[in-house]
Amino acid sequence: MRSYRTYTLDEAKARMERYCAYRERCHKEVQQKLIEMRMIPEAIDLIIHHLITHNYLNETRYSTTFARGKFRIKKWGKQRIVRELKARDISQYNIKLALKEIPESEYYVAFHELSEKRWAQLATETNIQKKKKKFADYLLYRGWETNLIWDKLRELES
């Protein structure tokens, strides 16, 4: 039989403070962690309230940091960022704020660099239809807008 560690309310609060201080977390991640720690719903609510009031947990800060990081480091487009934030139950208001963190000029520069790099990687593909499909699928998966992708494809073909 498996034994589970139990936590007092104060121990769980301290553990979650460290968890949130390590990197930005969303409410859903914290709630999931507390469920894994086998905390009862009343304790979960108390701990989350404590984390919010002591500024360990802030969804606006989380969403803006998330958007900046995923765009700058992973080169995700806005659609992928929105999809991932929605999956984390982030409010529409915070999603809009997060997208404002990405400067338009940087967004288009990143798109062009990423698309040029991907097109060059597909140089060995001889079938032009397959090459286009691989190119488009790659950028769509990363969350870039379809109109940008098709415009870029037309530009690269000519």
Backbone as JSON Lines, residues from 0, in Angstrom:
{"i":0,"aa":"M","n":[0.83,-1.19,0.0],"ca":[0.0,0.0,0.0],"c":[0.88,1.25,0.0]}
{"i":1,"aa":"R","n":[0.42,2.25,-0.73],"ca":[1.2,3.48,-0.87],"c":[0.8,4.49,0.2]}
{"i":2,"aa":"S","n":[1.77,5.06,0.87],"ca":[1.44,6.09,1.86],"c":[1.64,7.47,1.23]}
{"i":3,"aa":"Y","n":[0.75,8.37,1.58],"ca":[0.82,9.71,1.03],"c":[1.2,10.7,2.11]}
{"i":4,"aa":"R","n":[2.0,11.66,1.72],"ca":[2.4,12.72,2.64],"c":[1.21,13.63,2.84]}
{"i":5,"aa":"T","n":[0.95,14.01,4.05],"ca":[-0.11,14.98,4.31],"c":[0.52,16.29,4.75]}
{"i":6,"aa":"Y","n":[-0.17,17.37,4.48],"ca":[0.36,18.71,4.78],"c":[-0.62,19.45,5.66]}
{"i":7,"aa":"T","n":[-0.08,20.21,6.59],"ca":[-0.94,21.13,7.34],"c":[-1.17,22.33,6.43]}
{"i":8,"aa":"L","n":[-2.1,23.16,6.79],"ca":[-2.41,24.34,5.99],"c":[-1.18,25.24,5.86]}
{"i":9,"aa":"D","n":[-0.45,25.44,6.97],"ca":[0.74,26.3,6.93],"c":[1.86,25.69,6.08]}
{"i":10,"aa":"E","n":[2.04,24.37,6.18],"ca":[3.06,23.7,5.36],"c":[2.71,23.83,3.87]}
{"i":11,"aa":"A","n":[1.45,23.63,3.55],"ca":[1.01,23.72,2.16],"c":[1.18,25.15,1.64]}
{"i":12,"aa":"K","n":[0.84,26.15,2.47],"ca":[1.02,27.56,2.07],"c":[2.49,27.84,1.77]}
{"i":13,"aa":"A","n":[3.37,27.41,2.66],"ca":[4.81,27.65,2.49],"c":[5.31,26.96,1.22]}
{"i":14,"aa":"R","n":[4.85,25.75,1.0],"ca":[5.29,25.0,-0.18],"c":[4.8,25.7,-1.47]}
{"i":15,"aa":"M","n":[3.58,26.17,-1.46],"ca":[3.03,26.83,-2.64],"c":[3.67,28.21,-2.85]}
{"i":16,"aa":"E","n":[4.08,28.87,-1.78],"ca":[4.81,30.15,-1.92],"c":[6.11,29.9,-2.67]}
{"i":17,"aa":"R","n":[6.82,28.84,-2.29],"ca":[8.07,28.5,-2.99],"c":[7.79,28.11,-4.44]}
{"i":18,"aa":"Y","n":[6.74,27.35,-4.65],"ca":[6.34,26.9,-5.99],"c":[6.06,28.1,-6.89]}
{"i":19,"aa":"C","n":[5.37,29.09,-6.37],"ca":[5.02,30.29,-7.15],"c":[6.2,31.25,-7.29]}
{"i":20,"aa":"A","n":[7.09,31.25,-6.3],"ca":[8.25,32.15,-6.35],"c":[9.27,31.65,-7.37]}
{"i":21,"aa":"Y","n":[9.31,30.36,-7.61],"ca":[10.27,29.76,-8.55],"c":[10.07,30.29,-9.96]}
{"i":22,"aa":"R","n":[8.82,30.33,-10.42],"ca":[8.47,30.94,-11.71],"c":[7.0,31.29,-11.68]}
{"i":23,"aa":"E","n":[6.57,32.12,-12.62],"ca":[5.17,32.52,-12.68],"c":[4.28,31.3,-12.88]}
{"i":24,"aa":"R","n":[3.17,31.27,-12.16],"ca":[2.21,30.17,-12.27],"c":[0.82,30.75,-12.5]}
{"i":25,"aa":"C","n":[-0.03,29.95,-13.15],"ca":[-1.43,30.37,-13.29],"c":[-2.25,29.65,-12.22]}
{"i":26,"aa":"H","n":[-3.45,30.14,-12.0],"ca":[-4.32,29.56,-10.97],"c":[-4.53,28.07,-11.2]}
{"i":27,"aa":"K","n":[-4.68,27.68,-12.47],"ca":[-4.96,26.28,-12.79],"c":[-3.8,25.38,-12.36]}
{"i":28,"aa":"E","n":[-2.55,25.82,-12.61],"ca":[-1.38,25.03,-12.2],"c":[-1.33,24.87,-10.69]}
{"i":29,"aa":"V","n":[-1.59,25.96,-9.98],"ca":[-1.53,25.93,-8.52],"c":[-2.63,25.03,-7.97]}
{"i":30,"aa":"Q","n":[-3.82,25.16,-8.53],"ca":[-4.93,24.33,-8.09],"c":[-4.62,22.85,-8.33]}
{"i":31,"aa":"Q","n":[-4.06,22.53,-9.49],"ca":[-3.7,21.15,-9.82],"c":[-2.66,20.61,-8.84]}
{"i":32,"aa":"K","n":[-1.67,21.44,-8.52],"ca":[-0.62,21.04,-7.58],"c":[-1.23,20.74,-6.2]}
{"i":33,"aa":"L","n":[-2.15,21.59,-5.78],"ca":[-2.78,21.4,-4.47],"c":[-3.64,20.13,-4.46]}
{"i":34,"aa":"I","n":[-4.29,19.83,-5.57],"ca":[-5.06,18.59,-5.67],"c":[-4.12,17.39,-5.58]}
{"i":35,"aa":"E","n":[-2.97,17.48,-6.26],"ca":[-1.97,16.4,-6.18],"c":[-1.46,16.22,-4.76]}
{"i":36,"aa":"M","n":[-1.43,17.33,-4.0],"ca":[-0.99,17.27,-2.6],"c":[-2.12,16.76,-1.69]}
{"i":37,"aa":"R","n":[-3.25,16.41,-2.3],"ca":[-4.41,15.87,-1.59],"c":[-5.0,16.84,-0.58]}
{"i":38,"aa":"M","n":[-5.03,18.12,-0.94],"ca":[-5.64,19.13,-0.08],"c":[-7.15,19.14,-0.34]}
{"i":39,"aa":"I","n":[-7.92,19.46,0.69],"ca":[-9.38,19.51,0.53],"c":[-9.77,20.84,-0.15]}
{"i":40,"aa":"P","n":[-10.93,20.89,-0.82],"ca":[-11.32,22.11,-1.55],"c":[-11.3,23.39,-0.71]}
{"i":41,"aa":"E","n":[-11.7,23.32,0.55],"ca":[-11.7,24.51,1.41],"c":[-10.27,25.02,1.62]}
{"i":42,"aa":"A","n":[-9.34,24.09,1.83],"ca":[-7.94,24.46,2.02],"c":[-7.37,25.04,0.72]}
{"i":43,"aa":"I","n":[-7.74,24.46,-0.42],"ca":[-7.28,24.96,-1.71],"c":[-7.7,26.41,-1.88]}
{"i":44,"aa":"D","n":[-8.96,26.69,-1.59],"ca":[-9.46,28.07,-1.71],"c":[-8.71,29.03,-0.78]}
{"i":45,"aa":"L","n":[-8.47,28.6,0.44],"ca":[-7.74,29.44,1.41],"c":[-6.31,29.72,0.93]}
{"i":46,"aa":"I","n":[-5.64,28.7,0.45],"ca":[-4.24,28.84,0.0],"c":[-4.17,29.73,-1.23]}
{"i":47,"aa":"I","n":[-5.06,29.53,-2.2],"ca":[-5.06,30.37,-3.4],"c":[-5.34,31.82,-3.03]}
{"i":48,"aa":"H","n":[-6.28,32.02,-2.13],"ca":[-6.57,33.4,-1.67],"c":[-5.32,34.01,-1.02]}
{"i":49,"aa":"H","n":[-4.65,33.24,-0.19],"ca":[-3.41,33.7,0.47],"c":[-2.35,34.08,-0.58]}
{"i":50,"aa":"L","n":[-2.18,33.23,-1.6],"ca":[-1.16,33.48,-2.64],"c":[-1.5,34.74,-3.44]}
{"i":51,"aa":"I","n":[-2.77,34.95,-3.71],"ca":[-3.17,36.15,-4.46],"c":[-2.96,37.41,-3.62]}
{"i":52,"aa":"T","n":[-3.4,37.39,-2.37],"ca":[-3.27,38.58,-1.53],"c":[-1.83,38.93,-1.22]}
{"i":53,"aa":"H","n":[-0.94,37.93,-1.21],"ca":[0.48,38.2,-0.96],"c":[1.28,38.3,-2.26]}
{"i":54,"aa":"N","n":[0.58,38.43,-3.37],"ca":[1.16,38.66,-4.7],"c":[2.1,37.55,-5.2]}
{"i":55,"aa":"Y","n":[1.88,36.34,-4.74],"ca":[2.63,35.21,-5.3],"c":[1.96,34.75,-6.59]}
{"i":56,"aa":"L","n":[0.66,34.97,-6.67],"ca":[-0.14,34.5,-7.79],"c":[-0.83,35.7,-8.41]}
{"i":57,"aa":"N","n":[-0.54,35.93,-9.7],"ca":[-1.13,37.08,-10.39],"c":[-1.31,36.68,-11.85]}
{"i":58,"aa":"E","n":[-2.55,36.5,-12.27],"ca":[-2.83,36.0,-13.62],"c":[-2.4,37.0,-14.7]}
{"i":59,"aa":"T","n":[-2.53,38.29,-14.43],"ca":[-2.12,39.29,-15.42],"c":[-0.61,39.2,-15.64]}
{"i":60,"aa":"R","n":[0.12,39.15,-14.55],"ca":[1.58,39.02,-14.63],"c":[1.97,37.72,-15.32]}
{"i":61,"aa":"Y","n":[1.26,36.63,-14.98],"ca":[1.53,35.33,-15.6],"c":[1.32,35.39,-17.11]}
{"i":62,"aa":"S","n":[0.17,35.92,-17.53],"ca":[-0.15,35.9,-18.96],"c":[0.79,36.78,-19.77]}
{"i":63,"aa":"T","n":[1.17,37.95,-19.24],"ca":[2.1,38.81,-19.99],"c":[3.49,38.18,-20.08]}
{"i":64,"aa":"T","n":[3.94,37.57,-19.0],"ca":[5.24,36.89,-18.99],"c":[5.22,35.7,-19.94]}
{"i":65,"aa":"F","n":[4.13,34.95,-19.91],"ca":[3.96,33.78,-20.78],"c":[4.05,34.19,-22.25]}
{"i":66,"aa":"A","n":[3.29,35.22,-22.61],"ca":[3.24,35.66,-24.01],"c":[4.62,36.15,-24.48]}
{"i":67,"aa":"R","n":[5.25,36.97,-23.67],"ca":[6.59,37.47,-24.03],"c":[7.57,36.33,-24.21]}
{"i":68,"aa":"G","n":[7.59,35.41,-23.26],"ca":[8.53,34.29,-23.29],"c":[8.32,33.36,-24.47]}
{"i":69,"aa":"K","n":[7.09,32.97,-24.7],"ca":[6.8,32.03,-25.79],"c":[7.07,32.67,-27.14]}
{"i":70,"aa":"F","n":[6.81,33.97,-27.24],"ca":[7.1,34.64,-28.51],"c":[8.61,34.78,-28.72]}
{"i":71,"aa":"R","n":[9.32,35.3,-27.73],"ca":[10.75,35.57,-27.9],"c":[11.59,34.31,-27.94]}
{"i":72,"aa":"I","n":[11.27,33.32,-27.13],"ca":[12.11,32.13,-27.03],"c":[11.68,31.04,-28.01]}
{"i":73,"aa":"K","n":[10.39,30.75,-28.05],"ca":[9.92,29.65,-28.9],"c":[9.4,30.1,-30.25]}
{"i":74,"aa":"K","n":[9.34,31.41,-30.47],"ca":[8.85,31.98,-31.74],"c":[7.42,31.53,-32.06]}
{"i":75,"aa":"W","n":[6.56,31.55,-31.04],"ca":[5.16,31.21,-31.24],"c":[4.43,32.42,-31.8]}
{"i":76,"aa":"G","n":[3.44,32.17,-32.64],"ca":[2.57,33.22,-33.14],"c":[1.46,33.5,-32.14]}
{"i":77,"aa":"K","n":[0.7,34.55,-32.42],"ca":[-0.36,34.97,-31.48],"c":[-1.44,33.92,-31.31]}
{"i":78,"aa":"Q","n":[-1.77,33.2,-32.36],"ca":[-2.84,32.19,-32.25],"c":[-2.46,31.07,-31.29]}
{"i":79,"aa":"R","n":[-1.22,30.63,-31.34],"ca":[-0.77,29.56,-30.43],"c":[-0.74,30.08,-28.99]}
{"i":80,"aa":"I","n":[-0.29,31.32,-28.81],"ca":[-0.25,31.9,-27.47],"c":[-1.67,31.98,-26.89]}
{"i":81,"aa":"V","n":[-2.61,32.46,-27.7],"ca":[-4.01,32.57,-27.26],"c":[-4.55,31.18,-26.9]}
{"i":82,"aa":"R","n":[-4.29,30.2,-27.77],"ca":[-4.77,28.83,-27.54],"c":[-4.23,28.28,-26.22]}
{"i":83,"aa":"E","n":[-2.95,28.48,-25.98],"ca":[-2.32,27.95,-24.76],"c":[-2.83,28.68,-23.51]}
{"i":84,"aa":"L","n":[-3.04,29.99,-23.61],"ca":[-3.56,30.73,-22.46],"c":[-5.0,30.31,-22.15]}
{"i":85,"aa":"K","n":[-5.8,30.09,-23.2],"ca":[-7.18,29.64,-22.98],"c":[-7.19,28.27,-22.32]}
{"i":86,"aa":"A","n":[-6.25,27.41,-22.7],"ca":[-6.16,26.07,-22.1],"c":[-5.84,26.16,-20.61]}
{"i":87,"aa":"R","n":[-5.25,27.28,-20.2],"ca":[-4.91,27.49,-18.78],"c":[-5.97,28.32,-18.06]}
{"i":88,"aa":"D","n":[-7.12,28.47,-18.71],"ca":[-8.26,29.21,-18.14],"c":[-7.95,30.67,-17.82]}
{"i":89,"aa":"I","n":[-7.16,31.3,-18.66],"ca":[-6.84,32.72,-18.48],"c":[-7.98,33.54,-19.09]}
{"i":90,"aa":"S","n":[-8.36,34.63,-18.43],"ca":[-9.49,35.45,-18.9],"c":[-9.15,36.14,-20.22]}
{"i":91,"aa":"Q","n":[-10.2,36.47,-20.96],"ca":[-10.05,37.16,-22.25],"c":[-9.33,38.5,-22.05]}
{"i":92,"aa":"Y","n":[-9.65,39.18,-20.95],"ca":[-9.03,40.47,-20.63],"c":[-7.51,40.3,-20.51]}
{"i":93,"aa":"N","n":[-7.08,39.29,-19.77],"ca":[-5.64,39.06,-19.59],"c":[-4.97,38.58,-20.87]}
{"i":94,"aa":"I","n":[-5.69,37.86,-21.7],"ca":[-5.14,37.42,-22.99],"c":[-4.87,38.64,-23.87]}
{"i":95,"aa":"K","n":[-5.81,39.58,-23.89],"ca":[-5.62,40.81,-24.68],"c":[-4.42,41.6,-24.18]}
{"i":96,"aa":"L","n":[-4.29,41.72,-22.86],"ca":[-3.13,42.42,-22.28],"c":[-1.83,41.72,-22.66]}
{"i":97,"aa":"A","n":[-1.85,40.4,-22.63],"ca":[-0.66,39.61,-22.94],"c":[-0.21,39.85,-24.38]}
{"i":98,"aa":"L","n":[-1.16,39.9,-25.31],"ca":[-0.81,40.09,-26.72],"c":[-0.24,41.48,-26.98]}
{"i":99,"aa":"K","n":[-0.61,42.45,-26.13],"ca":[-0.05,43.8,-26.28],"c":[1.44,43.83,-25.92]}
{"i":100,"aa":"E","n":[1.91,42.79,-25.25],"ca":[3.32,42.69,-24.87],"c":[4.23,42.42,-26.08]}
{"i":101,"aa":"I","n":[3.62,42.0,-27.19],"ca":[4.4,41.66,-28.38],"c":[4.34,42.83,-29.35]}
{"i":102,"aa":"P","n":[5.45,43.55,-29.54],"ca":[5.45,44.67,-30.48],"c":[5.22,44.19,-31.92]}
{"i":103,"aa":"E","n":[4.34,44.89,-32.65],"ca":[3.99,44.5,-34.02],"c":[5.24,44.35,-34.9]}
{"i":104,"aa":"S","n":[6.16,45.32,-34.8],"ca":[7.36,45.28,-35.65],"c":[8.17,44.01,-35.38]}
{"i":105,"aa":"E","n":[8.38,43.7,-34.1],"ca":[9.12,42.49,-33.74],"c":[8.39,41.23,-34.2]}
{"i":106,"aa":"Y","n":[7.07,41.28,-34.15],"ca":[6.24,40.13,-34.53],"c":[6.48,39.77,-35.99]}
{"i":107,"aa":"Y","n":[6.44,40.79,-36.86],"ca":[6.62,40.52,-38.29],"c":[8.06,40.15,-38.62]}
{"i":108,"aa":"V","n":[9.02,40.75,-37.96],"ca":[10.43,40.4,-38.17],"c":[10.64,38.93,-37.79]}
{"i":109,"aa":"A","n":[10.11,38.53,-36.64],"ca":[10.26,37.14,-36.18],"c":[9.6,36.18,-37.16]}
{"i":110,"aa":"F","n":[8.41,36.55,-37.66],"ca":[7.72,35.69,-38.63],"c":[8.57,35.5,-39.88]}
{"i":111,"aa":"H","n":[9.1,36.6,-40.41],"ca":[9.88,36.5,-41.65],"c":[11.16,35.69,-41.44]}
{"i":112,"aa":"E","n":[11.83,35.91,-40.32],"ca":[13.05,35.14,-40.03],"c":[12.74,33.65,-39.92]}
{"i":113,"aa":"L","n":[11.67,33.33,-39.17],"ca":[11.29,31.93,-38.96],"c":[10.88,31.27,-40.28]}
{"i":114,"aa":"S","n":[10.09,31.99,-41.08],"ca":[9.62,31.4,-42.34],"c":[10.76,31.22,-43.34]}
{"i":115,"aa":"E","n":[11.68,32.18,-43.4],"ca":[12.84,32.05,-44.31],"c":[13.7,30.86,-43.89]}
{"i":116,"aa":"K","n":[13.9,30.72,-42.58],"ca":[14.71,29.62,-42.05],"c":[14.05,28.27,-42.39]}
{"i":117,"aa":"R","n":[12.73,28.19,-42.2],"ca":[12.01,26.95,-42.48],"c":[12.05,26.62,-43.97]}
{"i":118,"aa":"W","n":[11.88,27.62,-44.81],"ca":[11.92,27.41,-46.26],"c":[13.29,26.86,-46.68]}
{"i":119,"aa":"A","n":[14.34,27.4,-46.08],"ca":[15.7,26.94,-46.37],"c":[15.9,25.49,-45.9]}
{"i":120,"aa":"Q","n":[15.31,25.14,-44.76],"ca":[15.42,23.77,-44.24],"c":[14.74,22.77,-45.17]}
{"i":121,"aa":"L","n":[13.74,23.23,-45.9],"ca":[12.99,22.34,-46.8],"c":[13.57,22.32,-48.21]}
{"i":122,"aa":"A","n":[14.78,22.82,-48.39],"ca":[15.4,22.91,-49.71],"c":[15.55,21.54,-50.37]}
{"i":123,"aa":"T","n":[15.7,20.5,-49.59],"ca":[15.9,19.16,-50.16],"c":[14.61,18.55,-50.7]}
{"i":124,"aa":"E","n":[13.46,19.11,-50.3],"ca":[12.16,18.59,-50.76],"c":[11.96,18.97,-52.23]}
{"i":125,"aa":"T","n":[11.84,17.94,-53.09],"ca":[11.72,18.21,-54.53],"c":[10.28,18.46,-54.97]}
{"i":126,"aa":"N","n":[9.32,17.81,-54.3],"ca":[7.91,18.0,-54.63],"c":[7.45,19.33,-54.05]}
{"i":127,"aa":"I","n":[7.13,20.3,-54.91],"ca":[6.78,21.66,-54.46],"c":[5.53,21.67,-53.59]}
{"i":128,"aa":"Q","n":[4.54,20.79,-53.9],"ca":[3.31,20.75,-53.1],"c":[3.61,20.26,-51.68]}
{"i":129,"aa":"K","n":[4.46,19.24,-51.57],"ca":[4.84,18.72,-50.25],"c":[5.61,19.78,-49.48]}
{"i":130,"aa":"K","n":[6.49,20.47,-50.18],"ca":[7.29,21.52,-49.55],"c":[6.38,22.61,-48.99]}
{"i":131,"aa":"K","n":[5.41,23.04,-49.78],"ca":[4.46,24.07,-49.34],"c":[3.66,23.6,-48.13]}
{"i":132,"aa":"K","n":[3.22,22.34,-48.18],"ca":[2.42,21.8,-47.08],"c":[3.24,21.72,-45.8]}
{"i":133,"aa":"K","n":[4.45,21.22,-45.9],"ca":[5.33,21.14,-44.71],"c":[5.58,22.53,-44.14]}
{"i":134,"aa":"F","n":[5.82,23.48,-45.03],"ca":[6.08,24.87,-44.63],"c":[4.87,25.44,-43.88]}
{"i":135,"aa":"A","n":[3.69,25.31,-44.5],"ca":[2.47,25.86,-43.9],"c":[2.13,25.15,-42.59]}
{"i":136,"aa":"D","n":[2.23,23.82,-42.56],"ca":[1.91,23.06,-41.34],"c":[2.8,23.48,-40.18]}
{"i":137,"aa":"Y","n":[4.08,23.67,-40.46],"ca":[5.05,24.07,-39.44],"c":[4.65,25.41,-38.82]}
{"i":138,"aa":"L","n":[4.34,26.38,-39.67],"ca":[3.99,27.72,-39.17],"c":[2.61,27.75,-38.53]}
{"i":139,"aa":"L","n":[1.67,26.98,-39.04],"ca":[0.34,26.92,-38.43],"c":[0.43,26.31,-37.04]}
{"i":140,"aa":"Y","n":[1.22,25.25,-36.89],"ca":[1.39,24.61,-35.59],"c":[1.96,25.6,-34.58]}
{"i":141,"aa":"R","n":[2.85,26.45,-35.04],"ca":[3.47,27.44,-34.16],"c":[2.56,28.65,-33.91]}
{"i":142,"aa":"G","n":[1.38,28.65,-34.54],"ca":[0.39,29.67,-34.23],"c":[0.45,30.94,-35.05]}
{"i":143,"aa":"W","n":[1.05,30.89,-36.21],"ca":[1.1,32.08,-37.05],"c":[-0.16,32.15,-37.9]}
{"i":144,"aa":"E","n":[-0.58,33.35,-38.24],"ca":[-1.83,33.57,-38.96],"c":[-1.73,33.06,-40.4]}
{"i":145,"aa":"T","n":[-2.83,32.5,-40.9],"ca":[-2.84,31.91,-42.24],"c":[-2.56,32.94,-43.33]}
{"i":146,"aa":"N","n":[-3.1,34.15,-43.18],"ca":[-2.85,35.16,-44.22],"c":[-1.36,35.49,-44.33]}
{"i":147,"aa":"L","n":[-0.65,35.53,-43.2],"ca":[0.8,35.77,-43.22],"c":[1.52,34.63,-43.94]}
{"i":148,"aa":"I","n":[1.11,33.41,-43.64],"ca":[1.75,32.23,-44.22],"c":[1.56,32.2,-45.73]}
{"i":149,"aa":"W","n":[0.32,32.41,-46.19],"ca":[0.06,32.35,-47.63],"c":[0.76,33.49,-48.37]}
{"i":150,"aa":"D","n":[0.77,34.69,-47.77],"ca":[1.49,35.82,-48.39],"c":[2.98,35.49,-48.52]}
{"i":151,"aa":"K","n":[3.53,34.89,-47.48],"ca":[4.95,34.54,-47.48],"c":[5.24,33.45,-48.53]}
{"i":152,"aa":"L","n":[4.34,32.48,-48.65],"ca":[4.5,31.43,-49.65],"c":[4.54,32.02,-51.06]}
{"i":153,"aa":"R","n":[3.61,32.94,-51.34],"ca":[3.59,33.59,-52.65],"c":[4.89,34.36,-52.9]}
{"i":154,"aa":"E","n":[5.37,35.02,-51.86],"ca":[6.63,35.78,-51.96],"c":[7.82,34.85,-52.24]}
{"i":155,"aa":"L","n":[7.88,33.71,-51.53],"ca":[9.01,32.79,-51.68],"c":[8.98,32.06,-53.02]}
{"i":156,"aa":"E","n":[7.8,31.84,-53.57],"ca":[7.69,31.15,-54.86],"c":[8.21,32.0,-56.0]}
{"i":157,"aa":"S","n":[7.97,33.3,-55.9],"ca":[8.34,34.17,-57.04],"c":[9.82,34.5,-57.09]}
